[in-house]
C-alpha cells in the first residue's frame, strides 16, 4: 500500500494499491465532512480502479484508518462533499452520457458492494420529449407571484459573476436542508460555475427576484455532449432548480421549470433531461409528472465497527 499526497487540500489521506491484476486508489476525509445525526462520517472518495483485488485492498485499508479516527459510518464514493463528484452510476440504462454527468465502469458498483457497502441514498436523471405540457395551475401561480412583485428574467451574461453571486445567495439557503449538505465558500462556488460560462445560453438560466432580491432560479444548459457524438444539439439539461423557503414563494419552483421549458421550446429544443435528483427532492416530484427515468445513481455506505487495540497503529 502506497500513501501519496491528496489532490484536495482538505483531504486527510490518499491510498494507492497495485496488484498483479491492476491498481486502485482512494482519498479519505474525516476532518472536514458532511454530517448525519448520530454518526461520525468518514468519506471515501477520489476512487479509481481497474482491478477488484486492488479495490478491495484500498477500501479495507481506508475503513481501518477511518475506524482509527472514531468514524462510525464510511460514505462514498464522494470527493469530500456533495459539491464535488460523488455517487456511482448503478443503472446506466440505454441513454448515452449527457453533459457534466459523472460516469464510471459498470463493475465499480459491484466491487463496492463486494466490500460490504450498501445503498445510502439513490439519485435519478429523467428525460422527456414533451416540452408543451403545462400544469394548468401555473397560470394562477404566475399571476399571484407577479402581483406580489416577483419578476422572472433571463441571465444577464454581461454581468456574469454578479449573476452567479445572486444564484449563490439562493443556493446556500435553499440547499441547507439537502441530504449531506455542507456549506461552500462563495469563491469556490463561483469557480465551479466559471468553467461552464461559454456553454451557457442565457435564455435557459432564469432568475426570480422580489424587489431586486433573488428568491429562486433554474439553471439549464444545452447538452453539448450530443455535438461530440455528431448529432444535433436538440436536448437541454436542467442542472439546478432552487427556491428560497417560505410560503410566499409557493409554486415558484414549478413555475420556473415551466418557464424554462417554454424558453427551450422557443429556442428549438425538443427534449429535456432533469439531472441528478435525490430521491426525495422536490424537483424529482415535479419531473415525475411527465418524464421517464433514464439513469440511476447510488451513494454507498458501510457501518464501521470500533477499532481494536491491535489496529490502532498511528
C-alpha positions in Angstrom: 0.0 0.0 0.0 1.4 3.4 -1.0 0.5 6.7 0.7 0.5 9.8 -1.5 -0.4 13.4 -1.2 -4.1 14.0 -1.7 -5.2 16.2 -4.7 -7.7 18.1 -2.5 -6.1 20.3 0.2 -8.9 19.5 2.7 -8.4 15.7 2.4 -6.7 13.7 5.1 -5.1 10.7 3.3 -4.6 9.1 -0.1 -4.1 5.3 -0.6 -2.8 3.5 -3.7 -2.6 -0.2 -4.2 -1.1 -2.2 -7.1 -1.7 -5.9 -7.6 -0.7 -8.3 -10.5 -4.2 -7.6 -12.0 -4.1 -3.8 -11.8 -4.4 -0.9 -9.4 -6.8 1.2 -7.3 -6.7 4.4 -5.2 -8.9 6.2 -2.8 -8.8 9.5 -0.9 -10.0 9.8 2.7 -11.7 12.6 4.6 -12.5 12.7 8.3 -11.7 16.2 9.4 -14.0 18.2 7.0 -17.0 16.1 6.1 -20.8 16.3 5.9 -22.8 15.4 9.0 -25.5 12.9 9.8 -27.4 12.8 13.1 -25.9 10.3 15.5 -22.9 9.5 13.2 -19.3 10.5 12.7 -18.9 10.2 9.0 -15.7 9.2 7.2 -15.7 9.8 3.5 -14.0 7.7 0.9 -13.7 9.4 -2.5 -11.2 10.1 -5.3 -11.9 6.5 -6.3 -10.4 5.0 -9.4 -9.6 1.4 -10.1 -9.2 -1.3 -12.7 -8.9 -4.4 -10.6 -11.3 -5.9 -7.9 -8.5 -7.1 -5.7 -6.8 -3.8 -5.6 -10.1 -2.1 -4.9 -10.8 -4.5 -2.1 -7.5 -3.7 -0.6 -7.7 0.1 -0.6 -11.3 0.0 0.6 -10.4 -2.3 3.5 -7.4 -0.1 4.5 -9.5 3.0 4.1 -12.1 1.6 6.5 -9.3 0.7 9.0 -8.0 4.3 9.0 -11.4 5.7 9.4 -12.2 3.5 12.3 -9.0 4.7 14.0 -10.3 8.2 13.7 -13.5 7.2 15.5 -15.7 7.2 12.4 -18.9 5.2 12.7 -20.0 5.2 9.0 -18.0 5.2 5.8 -19.7 7.0 2.9 -18.6 7.0 -0.7 -17.6 7.4 -3.3 -17.6 11.1 -2.6 -14.8 13.6 -3.1 -15.2 15.2 0.3 -18.7 16.7 -0.1 -21.6 16.8 -2.4 -20.4 20.0 -4.2 -17.8 17.8 -5.9 -18.0 14.5 -7.7 -19.9 11.8 -5.8 -22.0 8.6 -6.2 -21.8 5.8 -8.8 -23.9 5.1 -11.8 -25.7 1.9 -10.8 -28.2 1.6 -13.6 -26.9 3.1 -16.9 -30.0 2.4 -19.0 -29.6 2.8 -22.7 -29.0 6.6 -22.9 -25.6 8.0 -23.8 -24.0 10.2 -21.1 -25.1 13.8 -21.1 -23.0 17.0 -20.5 -21.4 17.2 -17.0 -22.8 13.8 -16.0 -20.5 11.6 -13.9 -19.7 8.3 -15.5 -17.9 5.1 -14.3 -17.3 1.5 -15.4 -20.3 -0.7 -14.6 -18.2 -3.1 -12.4 -17.3 -0.4 -9.9 -20.6 -0.7 -8.0 -20.1 -4.4 -7.9 -16.7 -4.0 -6.3 -18.0 -1.6 -3.7 -20.9 -4.0 -2.9 -18.4 -6.9 -2.6 -16.6 -4.8 0.0 -19.7 -4.7 2.2 -21.0 -1.3 1.1 -24.8 -0.9 0.6 -27.0 2.0 -0.7 -27.2 5.1 1.5 -29.0 7.3 -1.0 -30.4 7.0 -4.5 -30.4 9.6 -7.3 -32.1 9.8 -10.7 -31.9 11.5 -14.0 -35.1 11.7 -16.1 -35.8 12.7 -19.7 -38.9 13.8 -21.6 -39.6 14.8 -25.2 -42.8 16.6 -24.1 -42.0 20.3 -23.7 -45.5 21.5 -24.3 -47.4 20.1 -21.3 -48.2 22.7 -18.7 -49.8 22.4 -15.3 -53.0 24.5 -15.6 -52.4 25.7 -12.1 -49.3 27.6 -13.2 -51.3 30.5 -14.7 -52.7 31.2 -11.2 -49.2 30.8 -9.6 -47.8 33.2 -12.2 -50.5 35.8 -11.5 -50.2 35.5 -7.8 -46.4 35.9 -7.7 -46.5 38.7 -10.2 -49.0 40.5 -8.1 -46.6 40.0 -5.1 -43.8 41.7 -7.1 -41.9 38.6 -8.2 -40.1 39.1 -11.6 -38.6 36.3 -13.6 -35.9 37.2 -16.1 -33.1 35.5 -18.0 -29.5 35.6 -17.0 -27.5 38.8 -17.9 -24.3 37.5 -19.4 -22.7 41.0 -19.3 -22.8 40.7 -15.5 -22.0 37.0 -15.3 -20.2 37.0 -11.9 -22.7 39.3 -10.3 -25.5 37.0 -11.5 -23.6 34.0 -10.1 -23.5 35.7 -6.8 -27.2 36.0 -6.8 -27.5 32.3 -7.6 -25.2 31.6 -4.7 -27.3 33.6 -2.3 -30.3 31.4 -3.1 -28.3 28.2 -3.2 -26.7 28.4 0.3 -30.2 29.0 1.8 -32.2 26.6 -0.4 -29.8 23.7 -0.1 -29.4 23.8 3.7 -31.9 21.0 4.2 -30.4 18.9 1.4 -29.1 15.5 2.3 -25.4 15.6 3.4 -25.3 19.4 2.8 -22.1 21.2 3.7 -21.5 25.0 3.3 -19.4 26.1 0.3 -17.5 29.4 0.3 -18.6 31.9 -2.3 -15.2 31.9 -4.2 -15.4 28.1 -4.6 -18.9 28.3 -5.9 -18.1 31.0 -8.4 -15.1 29.0 -9.5 -17.2 25.9 -10.2 -19.6 27.8 -12.5 -17.0 29.9 -14.2 -15.8 26.8 -16.0 -19.1 26.4 -17.9 -19.6 30.1 -18.8 -19.1 29.6 -22.5 -21.7 26.8 -22.6 -24.4 28.9 -21.0 -27.5 30.0 -23.0 -28.9 33.0 -21.0 -32.5 32.1 -22.1 -32.1 28.8 -20.2 -30.9 30.4 -16.9 -33.9 32.1 -15.2 -33.7 34.2 -12.0 -36.7 35.1 -9.9 -36.4 38.3 -8.0 -38.5 40.2 -5.5 -37.7 43.9 -5.1 -34.3 43.2 -6.5 -33.5 40.3 -4.1 -33.0 36.8 -5.7 -35.6 34.3 -4.4 -35.2 31.4 -6.9 -33.6 30.3 -10.1 -33.4 27.5 -12.6 -30.0 26.7 -14.3 -30.2 24.8 -17.5 -27.9 24.4 -20.5 -27.7 22.6 -23.8 -26.5 19.1 -23.9 -23.3 19.7 -25.9 -22.3 16.1 -25.5 -24.7 15.5 -28.4 -22.4 17.5 -30.6 -19.5 15.4 -29.5 -21.4 12.4 -30.9 -22.0 14.1 -34.2 -25.7 14.7 -33.7 -27.7 17.9 -33.5 -28.0 19.5 -30.0 -31.7 19.3 -29.5 -31.7 18.4 -25.8 -31.2 20.7 -22.8 -30.3 19.8 -19.2 -32.0 21.2 -16.1 -29.0 21.1 -13.8 -30.3 23.0 -10.7 -33.6 24.3 -9.5 -33.7 26.3 -6.2 -36.2 28.5 -4.4 -35.9 30.2 -1.0 -38.1 28.5 1.7 -41.3 30.2 2.7 -45.0 30.2 1.8 -44.5 33.5 -0.1 -42.7 31.5 -2.8 -45.1 28.5 -3.0 -45.3 27.2 -6.6 -42.2 29.2 -7.8 -40.2 26.1 -8.5 -42.9 24.6 -10.7 -43.3 27.9 -12.4 -39.5 28.3 -13.1 -39.5 24.8 -14.5 -42.4 25.5 -16.8 -40.9 28.8 -17.9 -37.5 27.2 -18.8 -39.4 24.5 -20.8 -41.2 27.2 -22.7 -37.9 29.1 -23.4 -36.2 26.0 -24.6 -39.2 25.2 -26.9 -38.9 28.6 -28.4 -35.2 28.1 -29.0 -35.9 24.9 -30.9 -35.0 22.3 -28.3 -37.1 19.1 -28.5 -36.1 17.2 -25.3 -35.2 17.9 -21.7 -33.1 16.0 -19.1 -33.6 16.7 -15.4 -30.3 15.8 -14.0 -29.1 14.0 -10.8 -32.0 14.4 -8.5 -32.1 12.9 -5.0 -35.0 10.5 -4.5 -36.7 12.9 -2.1 -36.1 16.2 -3.9 -39.0 18.4 -4.8 -37.5 18.7 -8.3 -37.9 15.0 -8.8 -41.5 15.2 -7.8 -42.1 17.9 -10.4 -40.2 16.0 -13.1 -42.1 12.7 -12.4 -45.3 14.0 -13.9 -44.1 13.9 -17.5 -40.6 12.4 -17.6 -39.1 8.9 -17.6 -36.1 7.7 -15.6 -33.0 7.2 -17.8 -30.3 6.7 -15.2 -29.9 5.7 -11.5 -27.0 6.5 -9.2 -26.1 5.3 -5.7 -24.2 6.8 -2.8 -22.9 3.9 -0.7 -22.1 3.5 3.0 -20.8 0.9 5.4 -21.1 0.6 9.1 -17.7 0.8 10.9 -17.1 -1.3 14.0 -14.9 0.4 16.6 -11.1 0.0 16.0 -9.5 -2.8 18.0 -6.3 -2.1 20.1 -4.3 -4.2 17.6 -5.5 -1.9 14.7 -4.5 1.4 16.3 -1.0 1.9 15.0 -1.0 5.7 14.3 
